[in-house]
Amino acid sequence: MPFFDTKHDRAGFLVLLLGLALVVALFPYASGLIGIPVLYTVFAPLHDWLSKHVPARLAASFVVLVALFAIVIPGISFAGLVLTEAQQIASSMIRSPLLQRISELRVGELDLGPRIAALSETLVSWLGSNAFGFLGTAARLFLNLTIALFGLFYLLLRPGETWEAVGPYI
């Protein structure tokens, strides 16, 4: 019995292919989508307390701003610290007297020094060329954070309706 005999079989296979394509397309945004319920779990008590004193939409906006600052401020300071340290390490490696002494290293007849110095220069240039990759990672992180914060806002406004809609798929 061949698989594609009926229109129903072909339609089912097409739906399966489209579903797989959707999963592949959404995979880069998985951390943003997973971040929505995580952020909701963390910030829902604050929203519940605030919504007793101010309108729900204003409370949700305030909670999203608090979440943004709670994530972005430490993230930016940590990224800046890491980048600064990486630049200092790379520049100190290049100017290091140890590297100059290693470049003169000889083991018997084998001249290892120039090879080690060339390898270290290659490493430093690789770090410099991959800086654009780090920039792409930062853009993807920003997009995932935006998805998570938008999702958090709408989940804070209508939590019961959202959980009822998503529940069958979990």
Secondary structure as UniProt FT lines:
FT   TURN            3..4
FT   HELIX           7..26
FT   HELIX           27..29
FT   HELIX           30..51
FT   TURN            52..53
FT   HELIX           56..94
FT   HELIX           97..102
FT   TURN            103..104
FT   TURN            108..109
FT   HELIX           113..129
FT   HELIX           131..157
FT   HELIX           159..166
FT   HELIX           167..169
//
